[in-house]
Amino acid sequence: MVMDSQITFASVDGMAEGIPADVNESIIKLLSEWAEVKTPLESFYRNRDQQNTTEGMKRGLAIFIQFLFWSNEEPILGAKPITTNNLIIKPFNLEERLSFVIARPNLFHSYRQLSELMIEQEKLYAKKMALKKASKPIG
């Protein structure tokens, strides 16, 4: 159980460090990539294909972590522990849920949690963007 809002997460293949120049465009690409990862993952779980399940979940976790940080306009800092204290928009009980997924990526329940985390973060990001757009002066 994570108590200090820190999650130790070893380097994941394909997870970009820092923050992209065009965050919105990068997030659109991440969401598209998640859609490409999600469908095969469902099949892997259904067929109990643990090898591909593990690889797919690692990729899915990398996508989610990038989305989480970039939607908060925060950089990803290499192999350091993931700290979520400074993140403004994040799903409810993020630390506990993400710790569960990281600890048990081969469970179908972990896949469901990751899917729900993606959906919740996408909604929070859309709300943030709508509020940002509404607060811009007209003209």
C-alpha positions in Angstrom: 0.0 0.0 0.0 1.3 3.4 -0.9 1.0 6.0 1.8 3.1 8.9 0.7 1.8 9.4 -2.9 4.9 7.9 -4.3 5.0 4.9 -6.6 8.3 3.3 -7.5 8.0 2.2 -11.1 11.0 0.8 -13.0 11.8 2.2 -16.4 9.1 1.2 -18.9 9.9 0.6 -22.5 8.6 3.4 -24.6 7.9 5.9 -21.9 9.1 9.4 -22.9 10.8 11.6 -20.3 10.2 15.3 -19.9 7.3 17.1 -21.4 6.5 17.5 -25.1 6.5 20.9 -26.8 2.9 20.4 -28.0 1.2 18.7 -25.0 -2.3 18.6 -26.6 -1.1 16.9 -29.8 1.0 14.4 -27.8 -2.1 13.6 -25.6 -4.2 13.0 -28.7 -1.5 10.5 -29.9 -1.4 8.8 -26.5 -5.1 8.3 -26.5 -5.0 6.9 -30.0 -2.1 4.6 -29.0 -4.2 3.4 -25.9 -7.1 2.5 -28.3 -4.6 0.4 -30.3 -3.3 -1.3 -27.1 -6.6 -1.8 -25.4 -8.3 -4.1 -28.0 -5.6 -6.7 -28.2 -5.3 -6.7 -24.4 -8.9 -7.7 -24.0 -8.2 -10.7 -26.3 -5.0 -11.6 -24.5 -6.9 -11.7 -21.2 -9.7 -13.7 -22.7 -7.2 -16.3 -24.1 -5.0 -16.2 -20.9 -2.0 -15.2 -23.0 0.3 -14.1 -20.1 3.3 -13.2 -22.3 1.4 -10.7 -24.5 -0.7 -9.6 -21.5 2.4 -8.5 -19.6 3.9 -6.6 -22.6 0.5 -5.0 -23.4 0.0 -3.9 -19.8 3.5 -2.4 -19.6 2.7 -0.4 -22.7 -0.7 0.6 -21.3 0.9 1.7 -18.0 3.5 3.8 -19.9 0.7 5.5 -21.9 -1.3 6.2 -18.7 1.6 7.6 -16.8 2.6 9.9 -19.7 -1.1 11.0 -20.0 -1.3 11.6 -16.3 1.7 13.8 -16.1 1.3 15.6 -19.4 -2.3 16.4 -18.8 -1.1 18.2 -15.6 1.7 19.9 -17.7 4.3 18.1 -15.6 7.4 16.4 -16.9 8.3 12.7 -16.4 11.6 12.5 -14.6 13.4 9.4 -15.7 13.9 6.5 -13.3 12.9 8.4 -10.2 9.8 7.4 -8.2 6.5 8.7 -9.5 5.2 11.3 -7.2 1.6 12.4 -7.6 1.4 15.0 -4.8 1.8 17.9 -7.2 -0.7 16.7 -9.8 -3.9 18.8 -9.9 -6.0 16.6 -12.1 -6.0 12.9 -11.2 -8.5 10.1 -10.7 -9.8 9.3 -7.2 -7.6 6.9 -5.2 -5.0 7.1 -7.9 -2.0 5.9 -5.8 -3.8 2.8 -4.5 -5.3 1.8 -7.8 -2.0 2.4 -9.8 0.0 0.5 -7.2 -2.4 -2.4 -7.6 -2.1 -2.4 -11.4 1.7 -2.2 -11.2 2.0 -5.0 -8.7 -0.4 -7.4 -10.5 -0.4 -6.5 -14.2 -1.4 -10.0 -15.3 -4.8 -9.9 -13.5 -7.9 -9.0 -15.6 -8.9 -6.7 -12.7 -5.7 -4.7 -13.2 -6.6 -4.3 -16.9 -10.1 -3.0 -15.8 -8.5 -0.6 -13.3 -6.1 0.7 -16.0 -9.0 1.2 -18.4 -11.1 3.0 -15.8 -8.1 5.2 -14.9 -7.7 6.2 -18.5 -11.4 7.0 -18.9 -11.4 9.1 -15.7 -8.2 11.0 -16.6 -9.6 11.6 -20.1 -12.8 13.2 -18.6 -10.7 15.3 -16.1 -8.5 16.5 -18.9 -11.5 17.4 -21.1 -13.0 19.3 -18.2 -9.7 21.1 -17.7 -9.5 22.1 -21.4 -13.1 23.2 -21.4 -12.5 25.5 -18.4 -9.3 26.8 -19.9 -11.1 27.6 -23.2 -14.1 29.3 -21.3 -11.7 31.5 -19.3 -10.0 32.9 -22.4 -11.2 36.4 -23.2 -13.2 36.7 -26.4 -11.7 38.6 -29.2 
